[in-house]
Structures are given as structure tokens and as C-alpha cells.
Amino acid sequence: MSRFTRAVVATVSAAVLVAGIGLSGIGAAGAAAPAQTSGKASVEVGDNFFKPVELEVAAGTKVTWTNKGKILHNVRPVKGDKWGTKALTKGKTYSYTFKKPGEYAYYCSFHGSPTGGQRGTIVVKAARPATTKTTTVSASG
């Protein structure tokens, strides 16, 4: 390899290294990482079914049930009474934000029970914390 070629390779390598450091520094030292969002999820309420039957979401997710069936339905929790609806007519929606991890079983009291028929489960997982990547560069002389 000629002296000129080695010089070009060294210059290009240095430029690539500096560009890589500059780009990784933007993420670490620039604007704060975006907050981890949990978002939204939906459940279709049909005549005698929930779709999906089991839905896994992150804590803080707002779940919306929409009655797309022709008849009256509801969303009743198997345990507790802090969420759910007594009646959900055709075309209407009901939403609830699940803040704590756990399994939340529910059913339609008109067409199911806690153990059979029209029922479903929301599985809430702990929200993952936002991550940042830090790059350390050391110069040797």
C-alpha cells in the first residue's frame, strides 16, 4: 500500500470515527430521551365474544372496548368494581386506563360469567423505563 493510500485510509477512518462519536453524542447529550409512552389498545365487543380474548399491555395503557355487535353488552370485572360498565349499546365505547401490573379478568354479564361464555382478560405488564446510550471516548496521545 502506498504512502498516499495509507494517508487517505487514515483520514477516512478518522472522519468515520468522529462522525460516529458526534452522532452518538447527540442522543446522549442532546435533547432528553422521549418519555416511554404506553399508548392505547382496543377490544372489539361482538355478539357473544371479546376480540382479542386476552390482551397484553404496558401499565398506563388506555384500553377501549367498542360494541360492534347488534345487541346490548357490558364489561364487568371478575374482581372489584373500580372499572367496567353496566351497559354498552351498539356503537358505543368504554375506556379504562390500567395503571398497575396484573391480570384483569372481565366478562359480559348478559352473555357470560367469570368462568364461561363471553369473557376476556387484560394482562398488564410493568412499563419499561426509557433507556439512553452513553458513549465514552478517550484520546491517547
Contacts in CASP RR format, 6 or more apart in sequence:
PFRMAT RR
TARGET T0000
AUTHOR 0000-0000-0000
METHOD contacts of the structure
MODEL  1
MSRFTRAVVATVSAAVLVAGIGLSGIGAAGAAAPAQTSGKASVEVGDNFF
KPVELEVAAGTKVTWTNKGKILHNVRPVKGDKWGTKALTKGKTYSYTFKK
PGEYAYYCSFHGSPTGGQRGTIVVKAARPATTKTTTVSASG
1 9 0 8 1.000
21 135 0 8 1.000
21 137 0 8 1.000
24 133 0 8 1.000
24 135 0 8 1.000
25 135 0 8 1.000
27 33 0 8 1.000
27 132 0 8 1.000
27 133 0 8 1.000
28 132 0 8 1.000
28 133 0 8 1.000
28 134 0 8 1.000
28 135 0 8 1.000
33 130 0 8 1.000
33 131 0 8 1.000
33 132 0 8 1.000
34 130 0 8 1.000
35 130 0 8 1.000
36 58 0 8 1.000
36 127 0 8 1.000
36 128 0 8 1.000
36 129 0 8 1.000
36 130 0 8 1.000
38 57 0 8 1.000
38 58 0 8 1.000
38 59 0 8 1.000
38 60 0 8 1.000
38 61 0 8 1.000
38 62 0 8 1.000
38 127 0 8 1.000
39 58 0 8 1.000
39 60 0 8 1.000
39 61 0 8 1.000
39 62 0 8 1.000
40 61 0 8 1.000
40 62 0 8 1.000
40 63 0 8 1.000
40 64 0 8 1.000
41 55 0 8 1.000
41 57 0 8 1.000
41 61 0 8 1.000
41 62 0 8 1.000
41 63 0 8 1.000
41 64 0 8 1.000
42 63 0 8 1.000
42 64 0 8 1.000
42 65 0 8 1.000
42 66 0 8 1.000
43 50 0 8 1.000
43 51 0 8 1.000
43 52 0 8 1.000
43 55 0 8 1.000
43 63 0 8 1.000
43 64 0 8 1.000
43 65 0 8 1.000
43 66 0 8 1.000
44 50 0 8 1.000
44 51 0 8 1.000
44 65 0 8 1.000
44 66 0 8 1.000
44 68 0 8 1.000
45 65 0 8 1.000
45 66 0 8 1.000
45 67 0 8 1.000
45 68 0 8 1.000
45 69 0 8 1.000
45 73 0 8 1.000
45 75 0 8 1.000
45 88 0 8 1.000
45 108 0 8 1.000
46 67 0 8 1.000
46 68 0 8 1.000
46 69 0 8 1.000
46 73 0 8 1.000
47 69 0 8 1.000
47 70 0 8 1.000
47 71 0 8 1.000
47 73 0 8 1.000
47 111 0 8 1.000
48 108 0 8 1.000
48 111 0 8 1.000
48 117 0 8 1.000
48 118 0 8 1.000
49 118 0 8 1.000
50 65 0 8 1.000
50 106 0 8 1.000
50 108 0 8 1.000
50 118 0 8 1.000
50 119 0 8 1.000
50 120 0 8 1.000
53 119 0 8 1.000
53 120 0 8 1.000
53 121 0 8 1.000
54 120 0 8 1.000
54 121 0 8 1.000
54 122 0 8 1.000
54 123 0 8 1.000
55 63 0 8 1.000
55 121 0 8 1.000
55 122 0 8 1.000
55 123 0 8 1.000
56 123 0 8 1.000
56 124 0 8 1.000
56 125 0 8 1.000
57 63 0 8 1.000
57 98 0 8 1.000
57 122 0 8 1.000
57 123 0 8 1.000
57 124 0 8 1.000
57 125 0 8 1.000
58 124 0 8 1.000
58 125 0 8 1.000
58 126 0 8 1.000
58 127 0 8 1.000
58 128 0 8 1.000
59 98 0 8 1.000
59 99 0 8 1.000
59 100 0 8 1.000
59 101 0 8 1.000
59 124 0 8 1.000
59 125 0 8 1.000
59 126 0 8 1.000
59 127 0 8 1.000
60 97 0 8 1.000
60 98 0 8 1.000
60 99 0 8 1.000
60 124 0 8 1.000
60 127 0 8 1.000
61 97 0 8 1.000
61 98 0 8 1.000
61 124 0 8 1.000
62 95 0 8 1.000
62 96 0 8 1.000
62 97 0 8 1.000
63 95 0 8 1.000
63 96 0 8 1.000
63 97 0 8 1.000
63 98 0 8 1.000
63 122 0 8 1.000
64 93 0 8 1.000
64 94 0 8 1.000
64 95 0 8 1.000
65 75 0 8 1.000
65 85 0 8 1.000
65 88 0 8 1.000
65 93 0 8 1.000
65 94 0 8 1.000
65 95 0 8 1.000
66 91 0 8 1.000
66 92 0 8 1.000
66 93 0 8 1.000
67 73 0 8 1.000
67 88 0 8 1.000
67 89 0 8 1.000
67 90 0 8 1.000
67 91 0 8 1.000
67 92 0 8 1.000
67 93 0 8 1.000
68 90 0 8 1.000
68 91 0 8 1.000
69 90 0 8 1.000
69 91 0 8 1.000
70 90 0 8 1.000
71 90 0 8 1.000
71 110 0 8 1.000
72 87 0 8 1.000
72 88 0 8 1.000
72 89 0 8 1.000
72 90 0 8 1.000
72 110 0 8 1.000
73 87 0 8 1.000
73 88 0 8 1.000
73 108 0 8 1.000
73 110 0 8 1.000
73 111 0 8 1.000
73 118 0 8 1.000
74 84 0 8 1.000
74 85 0 8 1.000
74 86 0 8 1.000
74 87 0 8 1.000
74 88 0 8 1.000
74 108 0 8 1.000
74 109 0 8 1.000
74 110 0 8 1.000
75 83 0 8 1.000
75 84 0 8 1.000
75 85 0 8 1.000
75 88 0 8 1.000
75 94 0 8 1.000
75 106 0 8 1.000
75 108 0 8 1.000
76 84 0 8 1.000
76 85 0 8 1.000
76 106 0 8 1.000
76 107 0 8 1.000
76 108 0 8 1.000
76 109 0 8 1.000
77 83 0 8 1.000
77 84 0 8 1.000
77 104 0 8 1.000
77 105 0 8 1.000
77 106 0 8 1.000
78 105 0 8 1.000
78 106 0 8 1.000
78 107 0 8 1.000
78 114 0 8 1.000
79 105 0 8 1.000
83 96 0 8 1.000
83 104 0 8 1.000
84 94 0 8 1.000
84 96 0 8 1.000
84 106 0 8 1.000
85 94 0 8 1.000
88 94 0 8 1.000
98 104 0 8 1.000
98 122 0 8 1.000
98 124 0 8 1.000
100 124 0 8 1.000
101 124 0 8 1.000
101 125 0 8 1.000
101 126 0 8 1.000
102 123 0 8 1.000
102 124 0 8 1.000
103 121 0 8 1.000
103 122 0 8 1.000
103 123 0 8 1.000
103 124 0 8 1.000
104 121 0 8 1.000
104 122 0 8 1.000
104 123 0 8 1.000
104 124 0 8 1.000
105 114 0 8 1.000
105 119 0 8 1.000
105 120 0 8 1.000
105 121 0 8 1.000
106 119 0 8 1.000
106 120 0 8 1.000
106 121 0 8 1.000
106 122 0 8 1.000
107 113 0 8 1.000
107 114 0 8 1.000
107 116 0 8 1.000
107 117 0 8 1.000
107 118 0 8 1.000
107 119 0 8 1.000
107 120 0 8 1.000
108 118 0 8 1.000
108 119 0 8 1.000
110 118 0 8 1.000
111 117 0 8 1.000
111 118 0 8 1.000
112 118 0 8 1.000
112 119 0 8 1.000
113 119 0 8 1.000
END
